[in-house]
Amino acid sequence: MKFLPAIDSLFDDLFHDPFQHVSTEHMRTDIVEKDGNYLLNMELPGYKKEDIQMELKDGYLIINASKDINNEEKDEEGHVIRRERYSGSCTRNFYVGDSIKEEDIKASFDNGELKISIPKDTIKQVEQKRYIPIE
């Protein structure tokens, strides 16, 4: 089983689209429960507040961060010495429950860290199975 990740990465390269980069590896998240809330601390280094979008849809909190970078260096005569372009996005989804509303979720972003507070959803009692006796 220790060789399985190497095989998986081999197949990932076969289907890799070099023009599109969507990843969750850049969105490392710590989740803790405190005072009746779930606190999410998500690392987003290199992103700005304007690059991040959050949406609540069908009980899922969807967090998307995307950026486009175009760096160009020219010499004194205006000739291009180096030109780099990057376009990428990261997405994470968290199930928060159907009773949570947008106004219940609080978020802040500072120094590459997105902090989100979500109230704990009330747990619905699962109805026990009741069997009908057969006479």
N, C-alpha and C positions, 0 to 999 in steps of 0.2 A: 504493500500500500504506500510505502514511502516514495515510490517512483510515480505515483499517480499525478501529483501536481505538475511534474515535468511533462508528462504526456498531455495533460490538459492545456498547458501553455503552448505546446507544439500545434495543437489543433486551433487554438485561438489565433495564432499567426496566420493560418490559412484563410480565415474569414475576416481578418482585420481590414477595415476601411481606413486608409491613411488620411482621408479628407474629413473624417468625422471622429471626434473623440468624446465619448460620454463615459464617465467614470464615477465610482463612489469611493475610490481609494483616497481621494483628497478631502473627504468629508468625515474625518474621524469624529466619532460622537461618544460622549459619556452621558449616561442617563442615570439619574438618582431620584429617589422618592423622598420628599421632604415637606412636612406641614400640609399634607393633603394635595400636593402637586407633584407632577413629574418635571424635573429640571433637565433640560438637554443642553449640553455644552458642546458645540460643534466647531471644529477647527477648519477655517477657510483662509489659509495664508495666501496672500497675493490678490484677494478679492476685495472689492469696495462694497459699501452698503448698497449702491445703485446696481450692482451686479447680481444681487440676490432677490429672489421672488419666492414668496410662500403662498400656498393655496390650500384650502380645506375643501376636500371633495369626497363625498360618499364615505365619510368617517376616516379618511386618510389625510394626514398632513403631508403635503408635497412640498419639498424644498428644492429649488433649482438655482444653481449658481452658474453663470456663463460670462465669458469675457473674450474679447478680441484685442490682440496686441499687435501693433505694427511699428517696429523699430527700424529706423533707417539712419545710417551715418554717412555723411558726405565729407569730402575734403574741401579745401578752400576754394577750389574751382567749381564745386558743385557736382563732382562726379561721385557716384554712389560707391562707397567702400564696402559697406555691409548692409544687408537688408534681411530682417527676420520678421516672420509673421506667425502668429499663433492664434488659434481659435479653439475653444474647448468649453465643455460644460460638465457639470456634476449634478446628479439628482439622487435624492433619498426620499423614501416614503415611510411614514410611520402610521400605524393604525392607532387612532386616538379615541375611537368610539363614535357612535351616531348621535349622541346627545350633546357633544361639544360644539360650540358655535365659535365663529371667528372672533367675536368680541371677548371670549373667555381666554384666548391665547395671547400672551404677552411676549414680545421679543425685543432684544437689543443687540446691537453689533458694535464691537469696539476692538481695535487692534487685531483683526483677523479672527475674532472669536464671536460666533453667533450664540446668544443665550436665549433659550425659549422656556417659558413656564406654561405648563398645561395642567388644568385641574384634573384630578383623578375622576374618571367616569364612574358613575354609580353602577355597580355590578347588578345586573338583572338576575333574579332568581331563575334557575333552570327548572322548568316544570318537570316533576317526576312522572315517569311513565305509569299510567294506570291501565291495568288490563281488565278487560271485560270477561267475567267468568262465562264459560260455555256450559250449558246444562245438558 
